[in-house]
Amino acid sequence: MKYWIIIALVGIIGSLLAAGLFMVRGGPDEQDKAKRMANALTWRIGISVFLFLTIIFSYVMGWIQPTGIPVGA
């Protein structure tokens, strides 16, 4: 499960960097530049939602357990 989360986070960061690159460099015209940037940001949102839903589903199925600071510590 850890590896899937790391892969998803790398994908999110990569998509965000691609959107920034398209914003700065772009294409031959403004329309193409905006379309490519919006597409990269759409991928980022999709990967983020998928990661969130996967974590929730894994918790419900009991595959992962919450850890952290104990109550009253």
C-alpha positions as CSV (number, residue, x, y, z in Angstrom):
1,M,0.0,0.0,0.0
2,K,2.9,2.4,0.8
3,Y,4.2,2.0,-2.7
4,W,0.9,2.9,-4.3
5,I,0.6,6.0,-2.2
6,I,4.2,7.1,-3.2
7,I,3.5,6.4,-6.9
8,A,0.3,8.5,-6.7
9,L,2.1,11.4,-4.9
10,V,4.8,11.3,-7.5
11,G,2.1,11.4,-10.2
12,I,0.4,14.3,-8.6
13,I,3.6,16.3,-8.3
14,G,4.6,15.4,-11.9
15,S,1.3,16.6,-13.2
16,L,1.6,19.8,-11.2
17,L,5.0,20.4,-12.6
18,A,3.8,19.7,-16.1
19,A,1.0,22.2,-15.7
20,G,3.6,24.8,-14.6
21,L,5.8,24.0,-17.5
22,F,2.8,24.4,-19.9
23,M,1.9,27.7,-18.3
24,V,5.4,29.1,-18.7
25,R,6.4,27.6,-22.0
26,G,3.1,26.7,-23.6
27,G,2.5,26.0,-27.2
28,P,2.2,27.9,-30.5
29,D,-0.9,29.8,-29.4
30,E,-2.6,30.8,-26.2
31,Q,-5.5,28.4,-26.8
32,D,-3.2,25.3,-27.0
33,K,-1.3,26.5,-23.9
34,A,-4.4,26.8,-21.8
35,K,-5.8,23.5,-23.0
36,R,-2.6,21.6,-22.2
37,M,-2.4,23.2,-18.8
38,A,-6.0,22.5,-18.0
39,N,-5.5,18.9,-19.0
40,A,-2.5,18.5,-16.7
41,L,-4.4,20.0,-13.8
42,T,-7.4,17.7,-14.5
43,W,-5.1,14.7,-14.3
44,R,-3.8,16.0,-10.9
45,I,-7.3,16.4,-9.5
46,G,-8.2,12.9,-10.8
47,I,-5.2,11.3,-9.2
48,S,-5.8,13.1,-5.9
49,V,-9.4,12.0,-5.8
50,F,-8.5,8.4,-6.6
51,L,-5.8,8.4,-3.9
52,F,-8.2,9.8,-1.3
53,L,-10.9,7.2,-2.2
54,T,-8.4,4.4,-2.2
55,I,-7.2,5.4,1.3
56,I,-10.8,5.6,2.6
57,F,-11.6,2.2,1.0
58,S,-8.5,0.6,2.5
59,Y,-9.4,1.8,5.9
60,V,-13.0,0.5,5.6
61,M,-11.7,-2.9,4.5
62,G,-9.3,-3.0,7.4
63,W,-6.2,-3.1,5.2
64,I,-4.7,-0.1,6.9
65,Q,-5.0,1.1,10.5
66,P,-4.8,4.6,11.9
67,T,-1.7,5.5,13.9
68,G,-0.6,8.6,15.6
69,I,-0.7,10.3,18.9
70,P,-2.6,8.3,21.5
71,V,-5.6,10.1,23.1
72,G,-4.7,11.7,26.4
73,A,-0.9,11.7,25.8
